[in-house]
């Protein structure tokens, strides 16, 4: 699988990009990808979005070692695997919350996470809060009316019950072209007179269009085209991970 990413501050944000992204191979067959969007109304929300990404990196490295020495993880379902990863993430976040005396307002980030099994040609998507995903050409937007269900709201809850209650979950039966994005992808607006009068849908252009496939800078090049050729720019921060065969 080819993996393409882009991460950038929105035109209306002045100081920090409050989004973050992460991807890695857990083992020879499984890939994990995630995008986080810190709450603009939260406190230092760039911190929690980045922290979740760094914790996922740590957790996945640990799972990678376990998979190397034990075959047990290779036999469990993607749903069970994702549950283990998120349970560890919750545990780490709760520990750091206590150690750093973090307030609730400092723990508000969305999380869209993809766990893909290349050999089985299957995947699992979970969206916690707002986000946009594209599954082999079909785009799905998760919009919670500007009241996203942030991770920080649930750290004291019973994890097993919380996980079973997650409704924004999609099982994928074929991995051809999968994208995950923060909701900044829905904020493109015209910032300049375009050189090209043709209409373009920024979401479809970034998540479905195949132009530039094979170039690791594909998404960054598409953003430049949207800005300089079509006069469009995203006003909110944006993070995208796209995997393609």
MOBELCOR-V233229 format. One record per backbone hydrogen bond with DSSP energy under -1.0 kcal/mol. CO is the residue of the C=O (numbers start at 1). NH is the residue of the N-H. Records with the same first field share a line. If there is no record, write none. Layout:
CO->NH  NH
This chain:
2->244
4->242
6->240
8->238
10->13
18->38
20->36
22->34
24->32
29->118
30->26  27
31->116
32->24
33->114
34->22
35->112
36->20
37->110
39->42
44->47
45->49
46->50
47->51
48->52
49->53
50->54
51->55
52->56
53->57
54->58
55->59
56->60
57->61
58->62
59->63
60->64
61->65
62->66
63->67
64->68
65->69
66->70
72->75
77->81
78->82
79->83
80->84
81->85
82->86
83->87
84->88
85->89
86->90
87->91
88->92
89->93
90->94
91->95
92->96
93->97
94->98
95->99
96->100
97->102
103->106
104->107
105->43
107->152
108->39
109->151
111->128
112->35
113->126
114->33
115->124
116->31
117->122
122->117
123->172
124->115
125->170
126->113
128->111
131->142
132->181
133->140
134->179
135->138
138->135
140->133
142->131
144->147
148->150
150->153
151->154
154->157
158->162
159->163
160->164
161->165
163->166
167->169
168->127
170->125
172->123
176->245
177->136
178->243
179->134
180->241
181->132
182->185
183->186
184->187
187->235
189->233
201->205
202->206
203->207
204->208  209
210->213
212->215
215->218
217->221
218->222
219->223
220->224
221->225
222->226
223->227
224->228
225->229  230
226->232
229->196
231->191  192
233->189
234->11
235->12
238->8
239->182
240->6
241->180
242->4
243->178
244->2
